[in-house]
Amino acid sequence: MASDPRIFRIGYAGRLRGHIPGSEKPGLGGWFRQMFWEYRVKTVDPSTRSGYFLLKGIQKLKETRPEVVAALRLNFWGSIDPVLKVQAKEMGVEEVLEIEGYKSRDETMQQLATCQVMFLPLESGLGGQRPLFIPGKLYEYLQLGKPVLALAPESDCREILLKSGLAKVCDPRNEIEIADGLLELYEKKDQKEEEFRPDFEYIRSNFSFEALTGKLAAVFDQVLTP
């Protein structure tokens, strides 16, 4: 993909779901089934781990800064829910969304390197529970050392991002906050070295291959030691 210096690219690779507001509420039959056959405690809300809320933030930003939205591109590839394309058109921001298919790991890393910002949506906790899931792409993002736009509630993953020095974290359900975050990232795109200083010592000591292997070995030692 040719790189246009006028375009501000936000990249995401992998599986990205869509979200249709209201679809998480089961009908009468679904409610009956959940109550009597499929009851389980629900501790996470996966809807925020989608592209929907970022589109809502861009729609809000377009109301006041259409020239900024004209320069934005969401460069998504992999298994991307096609409903996002429909929703982008309904919101009037279809021009920002570029969806491609699967790419190899090498191709993915090369394309991420052409993006100014990485996108990371995370699931939300329910009932006071903090989400425990930490996506593998977090480690790839930290190694790239580029700013990460994270739509993230309170979680371990959010804390890791903040400690890394690379995060711009927004509440996934606050479209005004997302719009402001996008505007800040865009306006400071030429000062990202000053604004987002990666703590490489923290990243290396906690998230390098050697560090992760050492932590896994320690877990096995603890489990296997009589």
DOLUM-645951 format. One record per residue (C-alpha): residue number from 0; y, x, z; residue in one letter. Coordinates in Angstrom, 1 decimal, decimal comma, padded with zeros to 4 digits. Example, Ala and Ser with C-alpha at 12.3 -4.5 7.8 and 13.67 -1.06 7.14 Angstrom:
<pts>
+-----+--------+--------+--------+------+
| seq |     py |     px |     pz | type |
+-----+--------+--------+--------+------+
|   0 | -004,5 |  012,3 |  007,8 |    a |
|   1 | -001,1 |  013,7 |  007,1 |    s |
+-----+--------+--------+--------+------+
</pts>
This chain:
<pts>
+-----+--------+--------+--------+------+
| seq |     py |     px |     pz | type |
+-----+--------+--------+--------+------+
|   0 |  000,0 |  000,0 |  000,0 |    m |
|   1 |  003,4 |  001,4 | -001,0 |    a |
|   2 |  005,7 |  002,0 |  001,9 |    s |
|   3 |  009,2 |  000,4 |  001,6 |    d |
|   4 |  011,6 |  002,0 |  004,1 |    p |
|   5 |  013,6 | -001,3 |  004,3 |    r |
|   6 |  010,5 | -003,2 |  005,6 |    i |
|   7 |  009,6 | -003,3 |  009,3 |    f |
|   8 |  005,9 | -003,5 |  009,5 |    r |
|   9 |  003,9 | -004,9 |  012,5 |    i |
|  10 |  000,2 | -004,1 |  012,1 |    g |
|  11 | -003,0 | -005,6 |  013,3 |    y |
|  12 | -006,6 | -004,9 |  012,2 |    a |
|  13 | -009,7 | -006,7 |  013,2 |    g |
|  14 | -010,5 | -010,3 |  014,2 |    r |
|  15 | -007,6 | -012,5 |  014,8 |    l |
|  16 | -008,0 | -016,2 |  015,6 |    r |
|  17 | -005,7 | -019,0 |  015,0 |    g |
|  18 | -004,5 | -021,6 |  017,5 |    h |
|  19 | -003,8 | -025,2 |  016,9 |    i |
|  20 | -001,9 | -026,7 |  019,9 |    p |
|  21 | -003,8 | -029,6 |  021,5 |    g |
|  22 | -007,1 | -028,5 |  019,9 |    s |
|  23 | -008,3 | -027,1 |  023,3 |    e |
|  24 | -008,4 | -030,6 |  024,8 |    k |
|  25 | -011,8 | -032,2 |  024,2 |    p |
|  26 | -012,2 | -035,8 |  023,1 |    g |
|  27 | -014,1 | -038,3 |  025,2 |    l |
|  28 | -017,5 | -037,1 |  023,9 |    g |
|  29 | -016,5 | -033,5 |  024,5 |    g |
|  30 | -015,3 | -034,3 |  028,0 |    w |
|  31 | -018,5 | -036,1 |  028,9 |    f |
|  32 | -020,6 | -033,2 |  027,6 |    r |
|  33 | -018,6 | -030,6 |  029,5 |    q |
|  34 | -018,8 | -032,6 |  032,7 |    m |
|  35 | -022,6 | -033,3 |  032,7 |    f |
|  36 | -024,2 | -030,6 |  030,5 |    w |
|  37 | -021,9 | -027,7 |  030,0 |    e |
|  38 | -020,0 | -027,4 |  033,3 |    y |
|  39 | -018,8 | -023,9 |  034,0 |    r |
|  40 | -015,7 | -022,5 |  035,7 |    v |
|  41 | -013,2 | -021,6 |  033,1 |    k |
|  42 | -011,2 | -018,5 |  034,1 |    t |
|  43 | -009,6 | -017,5 |  030,8 |    v |
|  44 | -007,5 | -019,1 |  028,1 |    d |
|  45 | -008,3 | -017,5 |  024,7 |    p |
|  46 | -005,6 | -019,3 |  022,8 |    s |
|  47 | -003,0 | -016,6 |  023,5 |    t |
|  48 | -005,3 | -014,1 |  021,9 |    r |
|  49 | -004,1 | -015,4 |  018,5 |    s |
|  50 | -001,4 | -015,0 |  015,9 |    g |
|  51 |  000,2 | -018,4 |  016,5 |    y |
|  52 |  002,6 | -017,4 |  019,3 |    f |
|  53 |  004,0 | -014,4 |  017,3 |    l |
|  54 |  004,7 | -016,8 |  014,4 |    l |
|  55 |  006,6 | -019,1 |  016,8 |    k |
|  56 |  008,7 | -016,1 |  018,0 |    g |
|  57 |  009,5 | -015,2 |  014,4 |    i |
|  58 |  010,4 | -018,8 |  013,7 |    q |
|  59 |  012,8 | -018,8 |  016,6 |    k |
|  60 |  014,3 | -015,4 |  015,6 |    l |
|  61 |  015,0 | -016,8 |  012,1 |    k |
|  62 |  017,3 | -019,4 |  013,6 |    e |
|  63 |  019,8 | -016,8 |  014,6 |    t |
|  64 |  018,9 | -013,6 |  012,7 |    r |
|  65 |  017,4 | -014,6 |  009,3 |    p |
|  66 |  018,3 | -011,2 |  007,8 |    e |
|  67 |  016,0 | -009,5 |  010,4 |    v |
|  68 |  013,2 | -011,8 |  009,6 |    v |
|  69 |  013,6 | -011,1 |  005,9 |    a |
|  70 |  012,8 | -007,4 |  006,7 |    a |
|  71 |  009,8 | -008,2 |  008,9 |    l |
|  72 |  006,2 | -008,0 |  007,6 |    r |
|  73 |  003,1 | -008,9 |  009,6 |    l |
|  74 |  000,5 | -006,7 |  008,0 |    n |
|  75 | -002,9 | -008,2 |  009,2 |    f |
|  76 | -006,3 | -007,3 |  007,8 |    w |
|  77 | -009,9 | -007,9 |  008,7 |    g |
|  78 | -011,2 | -011,3 |  009,8 |    s |
|  79 | -007,9 | -013,2 |  010,0 |    i |
|  80 | -008,0 | -017,0 |  010,6 |    d |
|  81 | -006,6 | -018,6 |  007,4 |    p |
|  82 | -004,9 | -021,3 |  009,5 |    v |
|  83 | -002,2 | -018,7 |  010,3 |    l |
|  84 | -001,1 | -018,7 |  006,6 |    k |
|  85 | -000,8 | -022,5 |  006,8 |    v |
|  86 |  001,2 | -022,4 |  010,0 |    q |
|  87 |  003,5 | -019,7 |  008,7 |    a |
|  88 |  004,3 | -021,9 |  005,8 |    k |
|  89 |  004,9 | -024,9 |  008,0 |    e |
|  90 |  007,3 | -022,8 |  010,2 |    m |
|  91 |  009,2 | -021,5 |  007,2 |    g |
|  92 |  008,2 | -017,9 |  007,7 |    v |
|  93 |  005,4 | -017,5 |  005,2 |    e |
|  94 |  007,2 | -014,6 |  003,6 |    e |
|  95 |  006,5 | -012,3 |  006,6 |    v |
|  96 |  002,7 | -012,7 |  006,7 |    l |
|  97 |  000,5 | -010,4 |  004,6 |    e |
|  98 | -003,2 | -010,9 |  005,1 |    i |
|  99 | -005,9 | -008,6 |  003,7 |    e |
| 100 | -009,6 | -008,4 |  004,0 |    g |
| 101 | -011,9 | -005,9 |  005,7 |    y |
| 102 | -011,1 | -002,1 |  005,6 |    k |
| 103 | -013,1 |  000,8 |  006,7 |    s |
| 104 | -012,1 |  002,6 |  009,9 |    r |
| 105 | -010,5 |  005,5 |  007,9 |    d |
| 106 | -008,5 |  003,0 |  005,8 |    e |
| 107 | -007,5 |  001,1 |  008,9 |    t |
| 108 | -006,2 |  004,1 |  010,7 |    m |
| 109 | -004,3 |  005,2 |  007,5 |    q |
| 110 | -002,7 |  001,8 |  007,2 |    q |
| 111 | -001,8 |  001,5 |  010,9 |    l |
| 112 |  000,0 |  004,8 |  010,5 |    a |
| 113 |  002,3 |  003,1 |  007,9 |    t |
| 114 |  003,3 |  000,4 |  010,4 |    c |
| 115 |  006,2 |  000,9 |  012,8 |    q |
| 116 |  004,7 | -001,3 |  015,5 |    v |
| 117 |  001,2 | -002,3 |  016,6 |    m |
| 118 |  000,5 | -006,0 |  017,5 |    f |
| 119 | -001,8 | -006,8 |  020,5 |    l |
| 120 | -002,3 | -010,4 |  021,6 |    p |
| 121 | -004,3 | -010,9 |  024,8 |    l |
| 122 | -006,0 | -013,8 |  026,5 |    e |
| 123 | -004,5 | -015,4 |  029,6 |    s |
| 124 | -006,0 | -016,0 |  033,0 |    g |
| 125 | -006,6 | -019,4 |  034,5 |    l |
| 126 | -006,6 | -020,5 |  038,1 |    g |
| 127 | -005,0 | -017,3 |  039,4 |    g |
| 128 | -007,6 | -015,1 |  037,7 |    q |
| 129 | -006,5 | -011,9 |  035,9 |    r |
| 130 | -008,3 | -011,4 |  032,6 |    p |
| 131 | -010,7 | -008,4 |  032,8 |    l |
| 132 | -011,2 | -007,9 |  029,0 |    f |
| 133 | -009,7 | -004,7 |  027,6 |    i |
| 134 | -010,0 | -004,7 |  023,7 |    p |
| 135 | -011,2 | -001,5 |  022,1 |    g |
| 136 | -008,2 | -001,4 |  019,7 |    k |
| 137 | -006,0 | -000,6 |  022,8 |    l |
| 138 | -007,5 |  002,9 |  022,8 |    y |
| 139 | -006,8 |  003,3 |  019,1 |    e |
| 140 | -003,2 |  002,2 |  019,6 |    y |
| 141 | -002,6 |  004,6 |  022,5 |    l |
| 142 | -003,9 |  007,5 |  020,4 |    q |
| 143 | -001,5 |  006,6 |  017,6 |    l |
| 144 |  001,4 |  006,9 |  020,0 |    g |
| 145 |  003,4 |  004,0 |  018,4 |    k |
| 146 |  005,2 |  001,1 |  020,0 |    p |
| 147 |  002,9 | -001,8 |  020,8 |    v |
| 148 |  004,2 | -005,4 |  020,8 |    l |
| 149 |  001,9 | -007,0 |  023,4 |    a |
| 150 |  001,8 | -010,8 |  024,0 |    l |
| 151 |  000,3 | -010,4 |  027,4 |    a |
| 152 |  000,2 | -012,2 |  030,7 |    p |
| 153 | -000,6 | -010,3 |  034,0 |    e |
| 154 | -003,8 | -008,3 |  033,4 |    s |
| 155 | -005,3 | -004,8 |  033,7 |    d |
| 156 | -004,6 | -004,3 |  030,0 |    c |
| 157 | -000,9 | -005,1 |  030,4 |    r |
| 158 | -000,6 | -002,6 |  033,2 |    e |
| 159 | -002,3 |  000,1 |  031,1 |    i |
| 160 |  000,2 | -000,5 |  028,3 |    l |
| 161 |  003,2 | -000,4 |  030,6 |    l |
| 162 |  002,0 |  002,9 |  032,1 |    k |
| 163 |  001,5 |  004,4 |  028,7 |    s |
| 164 |  005,2 |  004,1 |  027,9 |    g |
| 165 |  004,5 |  002,4 |  024,5 |    l |
| 166 |  004,6 | -001,3 |  025,4 |    a |
| 167 |  007,1 | -004,0 |  024,6 |    k |
| 168 |  005,5 | -006,8 |  026,6 |    v |
| 169 |  006,4 | -010,5 |  026,1 |    c |
| 170 |  005,1 | -013,8 |  027,6 |    d |
| 171 |  002,9 | -015,2 |  024,9 |    p |
| 172 |  004,2 | -018,8 |  025,6 |    r |
| 173 |  007,9 | -017,9 |  025,6 |    n |
| 174 |  009,1 | -017,9 |  022,0 |    e |
| 175 |  012,6 | -016,9 |  023,0 |    i |
| 176 |  011,3 | -013,8 |  024,8 |    e |
| 177 |  009,2 | -012,9 |  021,8 |    i |
| 178 |  012,1 | -013,4 |  019,4 |    a |
| 179 |  014,3 | -011,1 |  021,7 |    d |
| 180 |  011,5 | -008,5 |  021,8 |    g |
| 181 |  011,1 | -008,5 |  018,0 |    l |
| 182 |  014,9 | -008,1 |  017,6 |    l |
| 183 |  014,9 | -005,2 |  020,1 |    e |
| 184 |  012,1 | -003,4 |  018,4 |    l |
| 185 |  013,8 | -003,9 |  015,0 |    y |
| 186 |  017,3 | -002,8 |  016,2 |    e |
| 187 |  015,8 |  000,3 |  017,9 |    k |
| 188 |  013,5 |  001,3 |  015,1 |    k |
| 189 |  015,4 |  004,5 |  014,5 |    d |
| 190 |  015,5 |  005,4 |  018,1 |    q |
| 191 |  011,8 |  004,7 |  019,0 |    k |
| 192 |  011,3 |  008,3 |  020,1 |    e |
| 193 |  013,9 |  007,8 |  022,8 |    e |
| 194 |  012,9 |  004,2 |  023,7 |    e |
| 195 |  009,2 |  004,5 |  023,6 |    f |
| 196 |  008,1 |  007,9 |  025,0 |    r |
| 197 |  004,3 |  007,9 |  025,2 |    p |
| 198 |  002,9 |  009,4 |  028,4 |    d |
| 199 |  000,3 |  011,6 |  026,6 |    f |
| 200 | -000,9 |  013,1 |  029,9 |    e |
| 201 | -001,7 |  009,6 |  031,2 |    y |
| 202 | -003,3 |  008,6 |  027,9 |    i |
| 203 | -005,4 |  011,9 |  027,6 |    r |
| 204 | -006,5 |  011,8 |  031,2 |    s |
| 205 | -007,6 |  008,2 |  031,1 |    n |
| 206 | -008,4 |  007,2 |  027,5 |    f |
| 207 | -009,5 |  010,2 |  025,5 |    s |
| 208 | -013,2 |  010,2 |  024,4 |    f |
| 209 | -013,9 |  012,8 |  027,0 |    e |
| 210 | -012,3 |  010,8 |  029,8 |    a |
| 211 | -014,1 |  007,6 |  028,9 |    l |
| 212 | -017,4 |  009,4 |  028,6 |    t |
| 213 | -016,9 |  011,0 |  032,0 |    g |
| 214 | -016,1 |  007,6 |  033,6 |    k |
| 215 | -019,2 |  006,1 |  032,0 |    l |
| 216 | -021,3 |  009,0 |  033,3 |    a |
| 217 | -019,9 |  008,5 |  036,8 |    a |
| 218 | -020,9 |  004,8 |  036,7 |    v |
| 219 | -024,5 |  005,7 |  035,7 |    f |
| 220 | -024,6 |  008,3 |  038,4 |    d |
| 221 | -023,5 |  005,8 |  041,0 |    q |
| 222 | -026,1 |  003,2 |  039,8 |    v |
| 223 | -029,0 |  005,6 |  039,4 |    l |
| 224 | -028,5 |  007,7 |  042,5 |    t |
| 225 | -030,9 |  006,4 |  045,2 |    p |
+-----+--------+--------+--------+------+
</pts>
